[in-house]
Amino acid sequence: MALLLRTLSRQSVCLSRPQYSVLYRHAAPMGTTAKEEMNKFWAKNSTLNRPLSPHLTIYKWGVPMMMSITHRGTGVGLSGAVSAFAMAALVLPGNYPYYLDLIHSLSVGPFLIGLAKFGIAFPVSYHTFNGIRHLFWDVGKGFKIPEVYRSGYTVIGLSIITTVALLLL
């Protein structure tokens, strides 16, 4: 079998010989290059006034779309923050009480403390409640459009209530 494959591959290298024309007689001749084909493609799209690609500007923004983007953003932000704190704990010298005293010595005002609490509380509460919403979707519940909007508004409301409660601690 290997001998047969080796023989065919050696002979197909010399496709210019007339006796091997059976191997390539159905192949279409290349009349244009890839660059010319791409130029024709873009010229056709320009004349038809097509958008370059599906982009956020052509879609009507709705609650599910904004919630999906926010869910992804809070997930990336939370995982990035946790990873950064974990790396800092591994790399930086000293221990937890040292850095806690360092933060206390900065004497930041109540506004900045509240802002920091909000920066932690809202993403955590939103991502948690929206994650529970996604778990319901995973079992096949809540796919009808009114249910999608209702559960979305519920997640937003619960996130705000939870964030305010955590800020008041």
C-alpha positions as a Markdown table, in Angstrom:
| # | Residue | x | y | z |
|---|---|---|---|---|
| 1 | Met | 0.0 | 0.0 | 0.0 |
| 2 | Ala | 2.8 | 2.4 | 0.9 |
| 3 | Leu | 4.5 | 1.6 | -2.4 |
| 4 | Leu | 1.3 | 2.4 | -4.3 |
| 5 | Leu | 0.9 | 5.8 | -2.5 |
| 6 | Arg | 4.6 | 6.7 | -3.0 |
| 7 | Thr | 4.3 | 5.9 | -6.7 |
| 8 | Leu | 1.2 | 8.0 | -7.2 |
| 9 | Ser | 2.6 | 10.9 | -5.3 |
| 10 | Arg | 5.8 | 10.9 | -7.3 |
| 11 | Gln | 3.9 | 10.7 | -10.6 |
| 12 | Ser | 1.5 | 13.5 | -9.6 |
| 13 | Val | 4.4 | 15.9 | -9.1 |
| 14 | Cys | 4.9 | 15.8 | -12.9 |
| 15 | Leu | 1.4 | 16.8 | -13.9 |
| 16 | Ser | 2.6 | 18.6 | -17.0 |
| 17 | Arg | 3.1 | 15.3 | -18.8 |
| 18 | Pro | 0.3 | 14.4 | -21.2 |
| 19 | Gln | -0.1 | 10.9 | -20.0 |
| 20 | Tyr | -1.2 | 12.2 | -16.5 |
| 21 | Ser | -3.8 | 14.6 | -17.8 |
| 22 | Val | -6.5 | 12.4 | -16.3 |
| 23 | Leu | -5.4 | 13.7 | -12.8 |
| 24 | Tyr | -6.0 | 17.3 | -13.5 |
| 25 | Arg | -8.3 | 17.7 | -16.5 |
| 26 | His | -11.4 | 18.6 | -14.3 |
| 27 | Ala | -9.5 | 21.3 | -12.4 |
| 28 | Ala | -10.6 | 24.9 | -13.2 |
| 29 | Pro | -7.9 | 27.2 | -14.4 |
| 30 | Met | -6.9 | 30.0 | -12.1 |
| 31 | Gly | -7.9 | 33.1 | -13.9 |
| 32 | Thr | -7.5 | 35.5 | -11.0 |
| 33 | Thr | -5.4 | 35.8 | -7.9 |
| 34 | Ala | -6.7 | 35.8 | -4.4 |
| 35 | Lys | -6.0 | 39.5 | -4.1 |
| 36 | Glu | -8.1 | 40.2 | -7.2 |
| 37 | Glu | -11.0 | 38.1 | -5.8 |
| 38 | Met | -10.9 | 40.0 | -2.5 |
| 39 | Asn | -10.9 | 43.3 | -4.4 |
| 40 | Lys | -14.0 | 42.2 | -6.4 |
| 41 | Phe | -15.7 | 41.1 | -3.1 |
| 42 | Trp | -15.1 | 44.5 | -1.5 |
| 43 | Ala | -16.1 | 46.4 | -4.6 |
| 44 | Lys | -19.4 | 44.5 | -4.8 |
| 45 | Asn | -20.1 | 45.2 | -1.1 |
| 46 | Ser | -19.3 | 48.9 | -1.6 |
| 47 | Thr | -21.7 | 49.2 | -4.6 |
| 48 | Leu | -24.4 | 47.4 | -2.7 |
| 49 | Asn | -23.8 | 49.7 | 0.3 |
| 50 | Arg | -23.4 | 46.7 | 2.7 |
| 51 | Pro | -22.0 | 47.2 | 6.2 |
| 52 | Leu | -18.5 | 45.9 | 6.7 |
| 53 | Ser | -19.6 | 43.3 | 9.2 |
| 54 | Pro | -22.4 | 42.9 | 11.8 |
| 55 | His | -21.6 | 45.6 | 14.2 |
| 56 | Leu | -23.1 | 46.9 | 17.4 |
| 57 | Thr | -24.3 | 50.0 | 15.6 |
| 58 | Ile | -26.7 | 48.2 | 13.3 |
| 59 | Tyr | -28.6 | 46.4 | 16.1 |
| 60 | Lys | -31.4 | 47.9 | 18.2 |
| 61 | Trp | -30.1 | 48.0 | 21.8 |
| 62 | Gly | -32.4 | 46.2 | 24.3 |
| 63 | Val | -32.3 | 45.0 | 27.8 |
| 64 | Pro | -31.1 | 41.4 | 27.0 |
| 65 | Met | -28.2 | 42.7 | 24.9 |
| 66 | Met | -27.0 | 45.2 | 27.5 |
| 67 | Met | -27.4 | 42.6 | 30.2 |
| 68 | Ser | -25.3 | 40.1 | 28.2 |
| 69 | Ile | -22.5 | 42.6 | 27.7 |
| 70 | Thr | -22.6 | 43.7 | 31.4 |
| 71 | His | -22.5 | 40.0 | 32.5 |
| 72 | Arg | -19.4 | 39.4 | 30.4 |
| 73 | Gly | -17.8 | 42.6 | 31.7 |
| 74 | Thr | -18.5 | 41.9 | 35.3 |
| 75 | Gly | -17.2 | 38.3 | 34.9 |
| 76 | Val | -14.0 | 39.5 | 33.3 |
| 77 | Gly | -13.6 | 42.3 | 35.8 |
| 78 | Leu | -14.1 | 40.1 | 38.8 |
| 79 | Ser | -11.9 | 37.3 | 37.6 |
| 80 | Gly | -9.2 | 39.9 | 36.7 |
| 81 | Ala | -9.4 | 41.5 | 40.1 |
| 82 | Val | -9.3 | 38.2 | 42.0 |
| 83 | Ser | -6.3 | 37.1 | 39.9 |
| 84 | Ala | -4.5 | 40.4 | 40.6 |
| 85 | Phe | -5.1 | 40.2 | 44.3 |
| 86 | Ala | -4.0 | 36.5 | 44.3 |
| 87 | Met | -0.8 | 37.4 | 42.5 |
| 88 | Ala | -0.2 | 40.3 | 44.8 |
| 89 | Ala | -0.6 | 38.1 | 47.8 |
| 90 | Leu | 1.9 | 35.6 | 46.4 |
| 91 | Val | 4.5 | 38.1 | 45.2 |
| 92 | Leu | 4.4 | 41.1 | 47.6 |
| 93 | Pro | 6.4 | 41.0 | 50.9 |
| 94 | Gly | 4.6 | 41.3 | 54.2 |
| 95 | Asn | 1.3 | 39.9 | 55.4 |
| 96 | Tyr | -2.3 | 41.0 | 55.5 |
| 97 | Pro | -2.2 | 43.1 | 58.7 |
| 98 | Tyr | 0.7 | 45.1 | 57.2 |
| 99 | Tyr | -1.3 | 46.0 | 54.1 |
| 100 | Leu | -4.4 | 46.7 | 56.1 |
| 101 | Asp | -2.5 | 49.2 | 58.3 |
| 102 | Leu | -1.1 | 50.7 | 55.0 |
| 103 | Ile | -4.6 | 51.3 | 53.7 |
| 104 | His | -5.8 | 52.8 | 57.1 |
| 105 | Ser | -2.8 | 55.2 | 57.0 |
| 106 | Leu | -4.0 | 56.6 | 53.7 |
| 107 | Ser | -6.9 | 58.2 | 55.4 |
| 108 | Val | -9.3 | 58.0 | 52.5 |
| 109 | Gly | -12.6 | 59.7 | 53.0 |
| 110 | Pro | -16.0 | 58.1 | 53.2 |
| 111 | Phe | -16.8 | 58.9 | 49.6 |
| 112 | Leu | -13.9 | 56.9 | 48.3 |
| 113 | Ile | -14.6 | 54.0 | 50.7 |
| 114 | Gly | -18.3 | 54.0 | 49.4 |
| 115 | Leu | -17.1 | 54.1 | 45.8 |
| 116 | Ala | -14.8 | 51.2 | 46.5 |
| 117 | Lys | -17.6 | 49.3 | 48.2 |
| 118 | Phe | -19.9 | 49.9 | 45.2 |
| 119 | Gly | -17.1 | 48.8 | 42.8 |
| 120 | Ile | -17.0 | 45.5 | 44.6 |
| 121 | Ala | -20.7 | 45.0 | 45.6 |
| 122 | Phe | -22.4 | 45.8 | 42.3 |
| 123 | Pro | -20.4 | 43.5 | 40.0 |
| 124 | Val | -20.5 | 40.6 | 42.5 |
| 125 | Ser | -24.3 | 40.9 | 43.1 |
| 126 | Tyr | -25.1 | 41.5 | 39.4 |
| 127 | His | -22.9 | 38.6 | 38.2 |
| 128 | Thr | -24.3 | 36.3 | 40.8 |
| 129 | Phe | -28.0 | 37.0 | 40.1 |
| 130 | Asn | -27.5 | 37.0 | 36.4 |
| 131 | Gly | -25.6 | 33.7 | 36.7 |
| 132 | Ile | -28.7 | 32.2 | 38.5 |
| 133 | Arg | -30.8 | 33.5 | 35.6 |
| 134 | His | -28.5 | 31.7 | 33.2 |
| 135 | Leu | -28.8 | 28.5 | 35.3 |
| 136 | Phe | -32.6 | 28.7 | 34.7 |
| 137 | Trp | -31.9 | 29.1 | 31.0 |
| 138 | Asp | -29.6 | 26.0 | 31.1 |
| 139 | Val | -32.6 | 23.9 | 32.2 |
| 140 | Gly | -34.8 | 25.4 | 29.5 |
| 141 | Lys | -36.8 | 27.8 | 31.6 |
| 142 | Gly | -37.6 | 31.5 | 30.8 |
| 143 | Phe | -36.9 | 31.7 | 27.0 |
| 144 | Lys | -40.1 | 33.5 | 26.0 |
| 145 | Ile | -39.5 | 37.1 | 25.3 |
| 146 | Pro | -41.7 | 38.5 | 28.2 |
| 147 | Glu | -39.9 | 36.1 | 30.6 |
| 148 | Val | -36.5 | 37.2 | 29.3 |
| 149 | Tyr | -37.4 | 40.9 | 30.0 |
| 150 | Arg | -39.1 | 40.1 | 33.4 |
| 151 | Ser | -36.1 | 38.1 | 34.6 |
| 152 | Gly | -33.8 | 40.8 | 33.4 |
| 153 | Tyr | -35.6 | 43.5 | 35.3 |
| 154 | Thr | -35.7 | 41.2 | 38.3 |
| 155 | Val | -31.9 | 40.8 | 38.1 |
| 156 | Ile | -31.3 | 44.5 | 37.8 |
| 157 | Gly | -33.6 | 45.2 | 40.8 |
| 158 | Leu | -32.1 | 42.6 | 43.0 |
| 159 | Ser | -28.6 | 43.8 | 42.1 |
| 160 | Ile | -29.5 | 47.3 | 43.1 |
| 161 | Ile | -31.1 | 46.3 | 46.3 |
| 162 | Thr | -28.3 | 44.0 | 47.3 |
| 163 | Thr | -25.7 | 46.7 | 46.4 |
| 164 | Val | -27.4 | 49.3 | 48.5 |
| 165 | Ala | -27.7 | 46.9 | 51.4 |
| 166 | Leu | -24.0 | 46.0 | 51.2 |
| 167 | Leu | -23.1 | 49.7 | 50.9 |
| 168 | Leu | -24.9 | 50.4 | 54.2 |
| 169 | Leu | -22.9 | 47.8 | 56.1 |
